[in-house]
């Protein structure tokens, strides 16, 4: 399935509904303490990086499944909210317009 941040390469499509996925993933409390200490001295935060990367991948997978379940061919204009670590969790909001190819393009 096509999930794109811009337009579809084929011009003749029928736009569908706006699909929205909200994915919230909890951080590990022990690793969270370690990352907070790292925040004091600087450096990368690999636990949070993995957490955000996983949340984004899961949200895109869910968006794909949602579009397929509703009979769409893909999602265009996909946007992400800024992943934010809040109180030991990561929130990712992904949204875009579902579309169907017109009969001539199938």
Residue pairs with C-beta under 8 A, 6 or more apart in sequence:
1 64
1 67
1 68
1 73
1 74
1 75
2 8
2 73
2 74
2 75
2 76
3 60
3 63
3 64
3 74
3 75
3 78
3 96
4 74
4 75
4 76
4 77
4 78
5 77
5 78
5 79
6 76
6 77
7 76
7 77
8 74
8 76
8 99
10 101
10 105
12 101
12 102
12 104
12 105
13 73
13 76
13 99
13 100
13 101
13 102
13 105
14 99
14 100
14 101
14 102
15 97
15 98
15 99
16 70
16 72
16 97
16 98
16 99
16 100
17 70
17 97
17 98
18 95
18 96
18 97
18 98
19 63
19 66
19 67
19 70
19 75
19 95
19 96
19 97
19 98
20 93
20 94
20 95
21 59
21 62
21 63
21 66
21 93
21 94
21 95
22 59
22 91
22 92
22 93
23 55
23 58
23 59
23 62
23 91
23 92
23 93
23 94
24 55
24 89
24 90
24 91
24 92
25 51
25 54
25 55
25 58
25 89
25 90
25 92
26 88
26 89
27 35
27 47
27 48
27 51
27 85
27 88
27 89
27 90
28 47
29 88
31 47
32 47
32 88
34 47
35 45
35 47
35 48
38 44
38 45
39 45
48 85
48 90
51 85
51 90
52 83
52 85
52 90
52 92
55 83
55 90
55 91
55 92
56 80
56 83
56 92
56 94
59 80
59 92
59 93
59 94
60 78
60 94
62 94
63 75
63 78
63 94
63 96
64 75
67 73
67 74
67 75
67 98
70 98
71 100
72 98
72 99
72 100
73 99
73 100
73 101
74 98
74 99
75 96
75 97
75 98
75 99
76 96
76 97
76 99
77 96
77 97
78 94
78 95
78 96
79 94
79 95
79 96
80 92
80 93
80 94
81 91
81 92
81 93
81 94
83 90
83 91
83 92
84 90
84 91
